[in-house]
Amino acid sequence: RERILRLHAANVKLDEAVDLKVVAMRTPGFAGADLANVVNEAALLAVRRGKEVVAMADFEEAIDRVVAGLEKKGKLINEKERRIVAVHEVGHAVVGEVLEHAERTHKISIVPRGMGALGMTWMKPTEDRYLLTRSELRDRIAALLGGRAAEALFVGDITTGAQNDLSRATDIARAMVRQYGMSDELGPVAYDPERRTFLQVNDFRPSCEHGSEVGDKIDREVRRVLEG
């Protein structure tokens, strides 16, 4: 990604402080077209701000726009809700900092963006990963639920702001139990009939049907992972 960024930024005047390696670290999963969009967006932001060179702040804002959408400057939030959003996002960050396998925090924002996000916490992966351990997945779940926990501790109640976090955490927990065989209770069995194995050929799909008793165990295991 860094090499692709350098290619697209070859004809762009960059500030001396711009570190494209950091930009590359902030853009895991970005395709070449996405990276080109980041460079173009950063250059446009610099022009709009009347600058002669593109600074690191322009790249940061460009990434935020590509990932989360435009700032909703006209969206008015009262002070009580702003504090709740701040507490929520700091909760993600603190859990990410203290857990061994969680990703470290790069940036926290309480500026509304996109269709409904009131705030965001951006994590900075130390490297691209293709395999994750059970411990790493558990820490990712904990980091996702850190915002909700912070609300309970410092606001005294929980809000609807954790909706997306709960959905993502549940998806991870369900995959651990149903697809990755990471449940000691259920053992190394895949219970997801929609996924094909890498050994599968033609259109044959192995049967993964299970009874209601196993289904109840799956539900309990997913809950246990989330509450662990």
N, C-alpha and C positions, 0 to 999 in steps of 0.2 A: 504493500500500500504506500509506503514511503517513496518508493521509486516511481510509482504512478503519480503521486502528488507532485514530485519534482518535475516530472515530464509536463504536467499540465500547468505548473507554476513557472515554467522556464521563461515565459515572456511577460511575467508579472513582477512588478517592482515590490520586493518584500522588505519589511523592516529587518534590521540586523538581529532583533530579538526573536524573530519567528523561528520556531523549531518544528520542522515538518515531521520529525520523529514522534513528537508528542501528539501532533494532529493525527498521525497514523495510529497511535495507540488508542486514541479516542474514537476511532471509526472501525471497530471490529465488524466484520460482515458486510462492509460497504463494497459494492462492485465498482468497476472502473468509472462507469457513468455517474455513480453517486459521488465519487471522489472529485470528478470533474465539476460536478454541480457545487460541491463545497468550495472549490477554488474560485469558480465564477461568482458565487454568492458573496464570498469574502471580498473579492475585488469590487463588486458593485456596492457593497456596504462602505468600503473605504472611499469610493468616489462620492457617494451620497453624503459622507461626513466631511468632505472637502479635504481629504488627505492625499498626499502624493505617493505614499507607500502603503502596502497592506500590512497591518499589524496583527499580532497574535490575538488580540481582542476581536478582530474582524473574523478570524478563523473560528474562534470559540462561538461567536454568535451565529456564524454560518452553519456550524455543526448542529447547534441547538435548533435552528430553523428547519434543517433537513430532517432531524430526528423527531422533533416535537411540534413543529409548526410555528407560525408567527406569534409574537407577543400580542396578547389581548389587552392593549393599553386602555381601551374604553370599558373594561370590565372592572367595576368598582367592588371592592371587598372591604367589609368593615374590619375594624381593628381586632375584634374578638376572633373572627375567622382567620385573619392574617396570622395571629399568634398560634392558632391551632395548626395551620398549615406549616408554620415554621417549626413547631414542636414535632410534628409528624415527620418532616423531612430530616430533621436532626436525629430523630430516632433511627431512621435508616442508616445514617452516616455513622453514628456511634456504634451500632451493632456491627457494621462493616469493618470498623477499626479494631474492635476488640476480639473478634473471632479469628481463629488461625487461618481458616480456609476461605473466608469471605473476601470479596474484592474491595480495595481501598477507595475512598471517596475522592473524586476529582473536583466536583463542584456541586453546590446546593443553590437552588433558586426558588423563590416564592412568587415569581412573576407568572401569571396565568398564560398558558399557551394552548394552541390547537383548539380542539373541540370542547375539552372539559378539564384539562389538567390545571389545577390551581398552584402546583409546585412540582418540582422534580429534583431528584438526587442522581447525579451522574457518577457512575463508578468507572474507574480506570483499570482495565485488565492489564496485568503485567506482561502477558503474552497471549497469543492465539491458542485456544484449546480445542481439542477434538474429542478428548476423553475426560470424564469427570468421575471422581470417586464418590462413594456414598457420603463420606464426611463432607466433601465439598458441596454436594447437593443439599445436605442438611443445613449447612451454614448459609447457603443462598436463600433457603426458605426462611431461616431466622432473620436475615437481613431484610427480606421482603415484609416480614411481619413486625419489624422493629418500629415502624411508624405507628401502627395500631397500638403496640405496647406503650410507646411514649405518650400517646393520647390518654390511655388509661391511667398512667402514672402521674402526669403533670397537668392534664386537663380535668381529670376526674370522671371522664366518660369517653366512649368511643364514638366515632362519627362515620358517615358514609364515605369518607375520603379514602378508606382502605379497600374499596371495591376492587380496583384493578390489582392491587397487591394480593388480595385473597385469591383472586382468580388465577394469577400466575403461580402462587405458592401451591395451590391445590393441583394445578396441572403438573408441577414437578413431583409432588407427593404421589399422585396417581400413576405417573410414569414409573416412579421407583418401584411401586407395588405391582403394577400390572404388566410392565414391559421389561424392566431391568432385573427382576428377580432379587430385589434388595430388601425383601421382607423375611426376617427370620421365621416368622409364624407360618408364612405360605411357602417358603422355600424357593428354589431356582426354577420357577415356572412362569411362563408368559401367558397372561390371561386376556390379552388384547387381540381379538380376532381380525381387526382391521389392518394389522401390520404384517407384512411379509418378511420372512427371514432371508438372510443372504444366501442360504442354501436352497431356497425354494426355486423351482423351475416351472416353466409353462404357466398354466393358470390354476394349478393345484394349490389349494389353500388348506392348511391343516386345521382340523377342528379344535377350537379352544372353548367349546361350550362348557359351562359349569353350572352347578345347581345353586339354589337360593342360599344354601348354607355357606358355600364358598363365597358367593356374592356378599353376604353379610360380613364374612371375615375380611374381604377386600375393603369394604367400607370402614370397618373398625381399624384396619391397618393404616388406611389413608389418614383417618382422624388421628391415630396415634403418632404418625410421622409429623403431622402438622402441629400437634400439641407438645411434641417432644422437645 
